[in-house]
Amino acid sequence: LRGRIATDTQWNAAIYRTELTDDMQFISAGGAAVNVGFFQNVGKTRREGLELALSTKWDALTASVRYSYVNATFESPFVVNSPNNSSADTKGNIPVQPGNRIPGIPQHSVKMRLQYDFHEHATLGANAIYSSSVYARGDEDNQDANGRVPGYAVVNLDGRFSLAKGFE
């Protein structure tokens, strides 16, 4: 859906659902190197959610906000080796069940931006990004005693000054 509230205001809304069969997931191989591993088929997964956006402009000031909700889950049971997971059995395996959240995908995120155009050659802007907590890779069963990786927020400042055509 798309629309306009006023001549300088726009909004977007989307609802989606994606189901995958034979999805692939990066599986850590354990050991000291955290980026060592392989890809493995994990059966069915689902990603469903909602995205909302609103932007408006008042003279030289532009403001926008975007919100995203994602429910990303495994939909097939499987067993994976994750020896650093506190819930692993004596062989280092964890059982993943349908409904367990996929690691690394935040359920909520918000992006906000303000930009002021001083004139056609100079702008100053700021954006803030918020991401909710996520399960860490290796916690596909969502049971590790170390819990989730905490959510975070980041603020960025930027500016642009155009000295000549093609040189900023």
N, C-alpha and C positions, 0 to 999 in steps of 0.2 A: 504494500500500500504506500502511496505517496500523496502528499497534499500540500497546500499552502494555507496558512492561517491568515497571513497578511502578505503584502507585496514583498516584504523582506524576510519572511519567516517560512521555513520549510520543516516538514516532519516526515519520518519514515517509520514503518513498523513491519516486522517480519516474524512469523512463527514457522518453525521448521522441525522436521524429524527425518533423520537419516539412519537407515539400518544397513549394516555391512555384514557380509558373510566372508569367512576366511580373512578377517582383518589381521594385520601384522602389528606386532608390538615389539619394541626393543627390550631385550631381556639382558640384565647385567650378568656378567660371567663371574662376579665375585672377585675377591682379591683386593689389592691396594688401589689398582687403577679403576676409578669409578666409571670411566667411559669405555671399558672393555666389555664386549658382549656380542650379541647376535640378534637377528630378527626371527621371530617365531609366529606362526599362525596361531591365533587365539580364538578362533571360531567367530561367533556373532557378537557385534557390538552395536550400541545405539547412541546417537547424539541427538538430543532434542532440546529446543529452547526458544527463546524470545529475544529479539533485538529491537530497541527503541532509540530513535534519534530525533533531536530537535536543534535547529540552528536559526539564528536571527541576526539581523544587522540593523543597528541604529547609527545612521550617518557613518562615522569612521570606525565605530566599534562593532566587532563581530563576536558573537558568543555561540558556543555549541556544546551539547552534552549528548553522550551515547551510553546506553546501558545494555548489557548483555547477560542473559541467564542461560547457562548450558548444563544440561543433565547428561553426562557422558558415562555410560555404564557398559560393563561386560554383560553379555546375554547368554553365554555358554560357559559351562563349568570347565576348568582345566587346572592342572597342577604345574607350578613353575618353581624352579630352584631359586631361592632367595635366602641364602644362609645368614645374612645380616638382619633379617626380619625377626623380631623377638618372638613371633608366633610360629616360626618354622619348626618342623619336626626334627628328629635327630639326624635326618639325611639332608636337612636344609631346605625342604620343600614346603610350599604353602598351597593350600587349596583355594582357588578363586571360584566364587559362586556368582550366578546371575544376579545382577543388581549391585555388585561391587563397583565403586566408581573407578574410572580410568585415571591413573596417576598423571599429574602434570597439567590437568585441565581445570582452571578455576571455575567454580560454579557461578560466581558473580564478578563482573568487571564494569567499571565506570571510567569514561574518558571525558574530560571537560577542557574546553579551550576558550581563551579570550585573546583577541588580536585588535590592536589599534593601528590604523593606517594614518600616519602623520601627513603624508602626501603620497603621490604615486610612486615615489622613489624610496620611501622609508616606512617600515612597520616595526612594531614591537609586540611580542606575543608571549603567552604563558599557557602551558597545559598541565593538567594533573591527571594521573593515571592511578586507579585503584584496582587491585586484584585480590580476590578472597583467597583463603588458604587452599592448599592442594595436598593430595597424597603424594608422597615422594615415589620416584621410580624404585621398585623393589617392594613396595607395599600394595601390590595389586589386590591383596585380600582385605585391605583397609583395617588391619588388626594390629599393626606394629605398635608397641608400647611407646615408642618415641613420638607418636602422633603425627599430625599433619605439619607440613611446612607452613609457617604463618603467612597471612596475607601481608600485603605491602602497599605503599603509596609512593609515587615519585612525582616531583614537580620539575618541569623543564621551563627554562626561559630562552627565548630566541629573539633575534632581530635581523632585519634585512635593510641594507642600504645599497641602492643601485648607483654606481659611479658613472657608468656608461653602458650603452646597449651591449648586453651579453657579459657584463662584468659587475658582479655584486659582491 
